[in-house]
Amino acid sequence: MKFWQTPSFRRAAALGFFGLIILGSSVPGRHMPSVFKLTPDKLLHGAEYTLFGILLVRWLRVALPGLSEMGLCGMVLLSGGLAAALDENYQRLIPNRTPDIRDWFVDLAGLLTGCVVYLVLKRRLKN
């Protein structure tokens, strides 16, 4: 088994990416890099949580081998949704940043998209 296929690496990738999301949420609103000011906020949320969803399902698939595909997506939504809520609430502590429930819903949509994309690609590559 290659290193990047091990459960430890998959866990580290998912948790490390969430760390990057929190790091991005730590930037005060007025100090946001100009490249992000030009990108719609919801698009960024959807993209980062789609990737996070892919990393989560990739990890949970080996960590919880007995789960069905529906169960995996449920666990991705549960664990990723809690992480997204933490991310949104963390922004209360950052100057010129505010939590937004709409961002959380976009995060959930991104998580579900990432889970479905991963499972569909995995199934197609298997055949």
C-alpha positions as CSV (number, residue, x, y, z in Angstrom):
1,M,0.0,0.0,0.0
2,K,1.3,3.4,-1.0
3,F,1.8,6.0,1.8
4,W,-0.9,8.3,0.5
5,Q,-3.4,5.4,0.6
6,T,-2.9,4.7,4.3
7,P,-5.7,5.6,6.8
8,S,-3.2,7.8,8.7
9,F,-2.4,9.9,5.6
10,R,-6.1,10.2,4.6
11,R,-6.9,11.4,8.2
12,A,-4.0,13.9,8.1
13,A,-5.1,15.2,4.7
14,A,-8.7,15.8,5.9
15,L,-7.7,17.4,9.2
16,G,-4.8,19.3,7.7
17,F,-7.2,20.8,5.0
18,F,-9.6,21.8,7.7
19,G,-6.7,23.5,9.5
20,L,-6.1,25.5,6.3
21,I,-9.8,26.5,6.2
22,I,-9.5,27.8,9.8
23,L,-6.3,29.5,8.9
24,G,-8.1,31.3,6.1
25,S,-10.9,32.2,8.5
26,S,-8.3,33.8,10.8
27,V,-7.6,36.6,8.3
28,P,-9.2,39.8,9.5
29,G,-11.8,41.1,6.9
30,R,-9.8,44.3,6.0
31,H,-6.6,42.3,5.4
32,M,-8.1,39.8,2.9
33,P,-5.9,39.4,-0.1
34,S,-7.2,41.2,-3.1
35,V,-7.6,38.0,-5.2
36,F,-10.2,36.8,-2.7
37,K,-12.1,40.1,-2.7
38,L,-12.8,39.6,-6.4
39,T,-14.2,36.1,-5.9
40,P,-17.8,35.7,-4.7
41,D,-17.8,34.5,-1.1
42,K,-20.2,31.6,-1.6
43,L,-18.1,30.3,-4.5
44,L,-15.1,30.1,-2.2
45,H,-17.1,28.3,0.5
46,G,-18.5,25.8,-2.0
47,A,-15.2,25.0,-3.5
48,E,-13.3,24.6,-0.2
49,Y,-15.9,22.4,1.3
50,T,-16.3,20.3,-1.8
51,L,-12.6,19.5,-1.5
52,F,-13.0,19.0,2.2
53,G,-15.9,16.6,1.5
54,I,-13.7,14.6,-0.9
55,L,-11.0,14.3,1.7
56,L,-13.5,13.4,4.4
57,V,-15.2,10.6,2.4
58,R,-11.8,9.3,1.3
59,W,-10.7,9.0,5.0
60,L,-14.1,7.8,6.4
61,R,-14.4,5.1,3.7
62,V,-11.4,3.3,5.3
63,A,-11.9,4.4,8.9
64,L,-15.6,3.1,8.9
65,P,-15.5,0.2,6.4
66,G,-19.0,-1.1,7.2
67,L,-20.9,2.0,6.1
68,S,-22.9,2.1,3.0
69,E,-22.4,5.0,0.5
70,M,-25.5,6.7,2.0
71,G,-24.0,6.2,5.5
72,L,-20.7,7.6,4.3
73,C,-22.3,10.8,2.9
74,G,-24.3,11.1,6.1
75,M,-21.1,10.9,8.2
76,V,-19.4,13.4,5.9
77,L,-22.4,15.8,6.3
78,L,-22.4,15.3,10.1
79,S,-18.7,15.6,10.8
80,G,-18.1,18.2,8.0
81,G,-21.2,20.2,9.0
82,L,-20.0,20.4,12.6
83,A,-16.6,21.5,11.4
84,A,-18.2,24.1,9.2
85,A,-20.3,25.4,12.1
86,L,-17.1,25.7,14.1
87,D,-15.5,27.6,11.3
88,E,-18.4,30.0,11.0
89,N,-18.6,30.6,14.7
90,Y,-14.8,31.0,15.0
91,Q,-15.2,34.1,12.7
92,R,-16.9,35.9,15.6
93,L,-13.5,36.2,17.2
94,I,-11.9,37.8,14.1
95,P,-12.0,41.5,13.5
96,N,-14.3,42.5,10.6
97,R,-15.5,38.9,10.1
98,T,-19.0,37.6,10.9
99,P,-20.6,34.2,10.8
100,D,-23.3,33.7,8.2
101,I,-25.8,30.8,8.2
102,R,-26.0,31.0,4.4
103,D,-22.3,30.2,4.3
104,W,-22.9,27.2,6.5
105,F,-25.6,26.0,4.1
106,V,-23.2,26.4,1.1
107,D,-20.6,24.5,3.1
108,L,-23.1,21.6,3.6
109,A,-23.9,21.7,-0.2
110,G,-20.1,21.6,-0.9
111,L,-19.6,18.6,1.5
112,L,-22.4,16.7,-0.2
113,T,-21.1,17.5,-3.6
114,G,-17.6,16.3,-2.7
115,C,-19.0,13.1,-1.3
116,V,-21.1,12.3,-4.3
117,V,-18.3,13.3,-6.8
118,Y,-15.8,11.0,-5.0
119,L,-18.2,8.1,-4.8
120,V,-19.3,8.4,-8.5
121,L,-15.6,8.7,-9.7
122,K,-14.6,5.7,-7.5
123,R,-17.4,3.6,-8.9
124,R,-16.6,4.6,-12.5
125,L,-12.9,3.9,-12.1
126,K,-13.7,0.5,-10.6
127,N,-15.6,-0.6,-13.7
